[in-house]
Structure formats: C-alpha cells, structure tokens
C-alpha cells in the first residue's frame, strides 16, 4: 500500500516541476513577444518614448539588394514596421499593415517599410510570400536600426510624419487593424 502511494506521489513530481519551476521561468526570460492578443475593439495605446522627434535616418537593403533610406520619403507619411520571422504576433499584424498599405498608398501616399530583424534573407522572402506583402521588406538582421528606436519588443511600429518626425512609436504588443488605422489618421494623415 505504501509503495502504491509513493508511486503516485512520484508521478506528480514532473507536473510539480513544470508548474512551479519551468513555467514561471518563462516569464523571467527577456522575451520580446507579448502574451496578450490584440483586441478588435480600438484602444488608446500610449506612445513609447523616443530620443528625438526627428527620425534618425537609416539605409537598409531590401531582399534584392536595393538600398532604401528613410530620408528619401520625406514629404510622405511613413509607417515602419519592425518584425521577426519567428514572432507569432508579427504574423498576425503584418497582414493588417498590408491591408492598410493597399488602402492608403494612393489616396494618402502612405509608404510602408517592413524591417525584418534577426531573420535571414530566405526567411524574410518566405514571410513576404506567405503573407502577400507588397511593400518593401528590408533586412536589419543585427537589429542595428531597430535599436536606434527601441530597446526591446517586437512587433514595433514607427509612424513618421511628412516633416520626417517620429509622430508615434509603439512596441508593446500587436495592434488590430482598427487600432493601426486610428493611429495613422491621428498622427500622420
């Protein structure tokens, strides 16, 4: 009888270890991905602080080696979307950004630049193809440009107005299409 009770007790040790050791440890690791899915009900996300209202100019290559500089888009509203191939929230958010790009590229001259971080060219090509992204996808593998604006957190968005100023930055979690559209209308259109 005692052996049966002991055996049952030992059966629960892995569960105990998982619940009280491994699972809490997941929250202690520096994880750039946020656990909360976006609400389809618009919220009022607060801007992430940035160092300067003037957007720091950067130059990155797209997947075909063409160079893009942020300064070449002065006079147009720009949405810069930082994402990672492995980020599940990015996989949700980028198709929403694509929809808004199609909607506003002509009527508002919206420029969207997708900036892939910590992803290889091949992974970025696959991501672009899988989600039908038609705006330029730029490669920031080492996060050099990303770290000029943010310290952590993916996905991340910069809204840059026609004067070349960072009007809004956000990197807390993915945003719904309604939330992104409201931010575009409020800050850069």
N, C-alpha and C positions, 0 to 999 in steps of 0.2 A: 504494500500500500504506500509506504514511504517512497519507494522508487518511482511509482507512478506519479506522485505529487511532484517529486524532484524533476522528473522528465518533463512534466507540464510547465514547471517553472522555467526550465532551460529553454523551452520552446518560445517563451516570450522575451528572452534576452535580446535577440536580434531586433525585434519590434521596439523594445525599450531603447536600444542603442540608436536606432534610426530616428525615433521621435524626439529623444532628448539630447542627442549629440549631433547627428548629421543634419537633420532638418534645421535646427537653429543656426548651425554653422553656415548654411546657405545665405542667411541674411547678414552675416558678418563679413562676407567676402565683398570686395569692391565690385559691385555688379552694375554696369551702366544701364541695364534694362529695367524698366519699371514694371511692377507687377499688376498695376491697375489698367484694365482695358478702358478705352475712351467711352464716354457717354455720348449717345447720339443727341442728347439734349445739350444745347450750347451752354457752355460755362464761361466764366471770365478768368482764363488763366492769367497769372501775373507774369510780367516780363522778367527774364533773367537779367541781372545786371551785366553790363558790358563796360569795357575800359574806356572807349571813346565813341562819341556819336558818329564820327566818320568811320565808315567801313574800311578796314585795313585791306589794301589792295593785295590780291594774290593772283598767281598764274598757275594753272594746273593743266595737265593734258587729258584729253578725252580718250576713249578706248581705241581710237585710230591714230593717236599721236598728235592731233590738232591741239594747239595751245589756246586757252581761254583765260583772259584777265578780267577780273571784276570791273576794273575801270572802263573797259570798253562798252559797258552797258549803262554808263552814266546818262541820265535823262530818261531812263526807263525804270519801272518798278521791277525789283528782282526778289525772287524767293530762292534762297539757298537751302537745300535740304540735305543734311548730313545723315548718312545711313550706313548700315553694315549688312553684308550678305547674310550673316548668321542671325541677325536680330529679328525676332518674330514681330515686334511692334513696327519695325520698318516695313516688313512685308505687308502689314495692314495699311500703313499710312501712305506709302508711295503711290498706290493706285488712286487714292483720293487726290493726291497732288497732281497726278496725270490728268484726272478729270477736270480739275480747276485750270490747269495749263491749257487744255483744249478749249475750255470755255472762255478764257480771258486773253489768250495770246494775241488775238486780232483786235478785239474791242478795247483792251486796256494796254496793249503792248507788253504784257507780262512776260518776263524772262524767268525761266526756272532752270536752275543748275542743280543737278543731283551730284553730291560729292560722296563717293564711296570711301569709307575708312576701313582699314585693316582687312581689306579684301583684295584678292588678286584680280588681274585684268579678266581672266577667264570667268571667275565668279561674278564679276560685275556684268560681263556680257550675258551670262546666263540669267542673272537677275533682271537685266533690262529686257531681255527677250521674254522671260516668263511673265512679266507684268506689263508688257507692251508699252514701255516708257519711250516717248518720242522726244523728250527734251535731252540736252547733253548730259552725259554721265561722265564725271571727272574722277580721276584717281588720286586719292590722298592716303595712300597705303600706310604711311607712318604717322598719320594724324597731325602733320605739321601745321596745316591750315586750320584744321579743327581746333587745335589748342590755342590758336590766336584769339578765338572767340569763346570757347567753352573749356571747362576743366574735366568734366565727365558728363555722361548721359547721352544716349542715342535712343531714338531719333532726336535730331535737333534741327531747329528752323531759325533762319535769319530772314527778316524782311527788311529790305533796303529800299529807301525811297528814291525818287528821281534825282535828288540832290546828292546821292551817294552816301547818305547817313543811315546807320542802323536804326530803324524805327522801332524794331521789336525783335526780341530773341527769346526762344523757348526751348527747353530741353528736359522737361520733367517726365513726359510720357507721350504716347501717340495722341494725336488730335483727330477728332472726327472731321469729315468734310465740311460740315456746317461751321465748326469752330474755326477751321483754317480760312474759309471764305469770309467769315465775320472779321477775322484779323486782317485779311487783305483789304477789305473795304474800310476798316477803321484806320489802318496805319499807312497804306501805300497807294491806294487808288484815289 
